[in-house]
Amino acid sequence: MGQKIQVVEFNAKKHSGTFESASDSAIIIRDASGEASLQKQDVRSVELLGSNHRMRHTLIGAGVGAGAGAAICAGAWESRGFLAERDPGPR
C-alpha cells in the first residue's frame, strides 16, 4: 500500500495514483479525484512509478570505480615507469 502506480486499461485509458488495495476482481487506487476501482478484466498493465535512481547509481558507481582505479594507478607509478624493477646498480 502507498506505492505510486499507473494502470493502463485495454481502451488505452491511463490512471495514475496511489495503490490502495486489490481483490480478485478489482484494483483500487487513490488519485486527485478520489478513490477509483478498476476492474481487473479491463486492466492491460500496472506499472510501479516512483523515483528510479538506477542510472544515477550506475554513474556514481562508475565514478567511484574510475577514481579508485586512478588512485591505485597513481600509487603504483614510479619515476622509472609503472612498477619498474629498480636496478640496485653496482655495489
C-alpha positions as CSV (number, residue, x, y, z in Angstrom):
1,M,0.0,0.0,0.0
2,G,1.0,3.6,-0.6
3,Q,3.1,2.9,-3.8
4,K,2.6,5.2,-6.8
5,I,1.3,3.2,-9.7
6,Q,0.0,3.7,-13.2
7,V,-2.8,1.4,-14.5
8,V,-3.5,1.2,-18.2
9,E,-6.8,-0.2,-19.4
10,F,-7.4,-2.1,-22.6
11,N,-9.1,1.0,-24.0
12,A,-5.8,2.9,-23.5
13,K,-7.1,5.0,-20.7
14,K,-4.4,5.6,-18.1
15,H,-4.9,6.0,-14.3
16,S,-2.1,7.2,-12.0
17,G,-2.4,7.3,-8.3
18,T,-1.5,5.6,-5.0
19,F,-2.2,1.9,-4.7
20,E,-4.9,1.3,-2.0
21,S,-5.8,-2.4,-2.4
22,A,-6.5,-5.3,-4.8
23,S,-9.0,-8.1,-4.7
24,D,-9.9,-11.0,-7.1
25,S,-11.9,-8.6,-9.2
26,A,-10.6,-5.1,-8.9
27,I,-7.6,-2.8,-8.2
28,I,-8.3,0.3,-6.1
29,I,-6.2,3.4,-6.4
30,R,-6.5,6.9,-5.0
31,D,-5.9,9.8,-7.4
32,A,-6.6,13.5,-7.3
33,S,-10.3,13.0,-7.8
34,G,-10.6,10.4,-5.0
35,E,-10.7,6.6,-4.9
36,A,-11.1,4.7,-8.2
37,S,-12.0,1.0,-8.5
38,L,-10.7,-0.6,-11.8
39,Q,-12.0,-4.0,-12.8
40,K,-9.2,-6.5,-13.4
41,Q,-10.6,-7.8,-16.6
42,D,-10.3,-4.2,-18.0
43,V,-6.6,-3.8,-16.9
44,R,-3.9,-4.2,-19.5
45,S,-0.9,-3.3,-17.3
46,V,0.1,-2.0,-13.9
47,E,3.4,-0.1,-13.6
48,L,5.1,0.9,-10.4
49,L,6.1,4.6,-10.5
50,G,8.4,6.5,-8.4
51,S,12.0,7.6,-8.2
52,N,14.0,5.3,-10.3
53,H,17.6,6.1,-9.5
54,R,19.2,3.2,-11.3
55,M,21.0,5.4,-13.9
56,R,22.2,7.9,-11.2
57,H,23.5,5.0,-9.0
58,T,25.2,3.4,-12.1
59,L,27.0,6.7,-12.8
60,I,28.1,7.2,-9.2
61,G,29.4,3.6,-9.1
62,A,31.3,4.2,-12.4
63,G,32.8,7.4,-11.0
64,V,33.9,5.7,-7.7
65,G,35.4,2.8,-9.7
66,A,37.3,5.2,-12.0
67,G,38.5,7.2,-9.1
68,A,39.7,4.1,-7.2
69,G,41.4,2.8,-10.4
70,A,43.2,6.2,-10.9
71,A,44.3,6.3,-7.2
72,I,45.7,2.7,-7.4
73,C,47.5,3.5,-10.7
74,A,49.0,6.7,-9.3
75,G,50.1,5.0,-6.2
76,A,51.8,2.2,-8.2
77,W,53.5,4.5,-10.7
78,E,57.2,5.2,-10.2
79,S,59.5,7.7,-11.8
80,R,61.1,4.9,-13.9
81,G,57.8,3.5,-15.2
82,F,54.9,1.6,-13.9
83,L,56.0,-1.0,-11.3
84,A,59.5,-1.0,-12.8
85,E,62.1,-3.1,-11.1
86,R,64.8,-1.0,-9.7
87,D,68.3,-1.8,-10.6
88,P,70.3,-1.6,-7.4
89,G,73.3,-0.7,-9.5
90,P,76.9,-1.6,-8.7
91,R,77.7,-2.2,-5.1
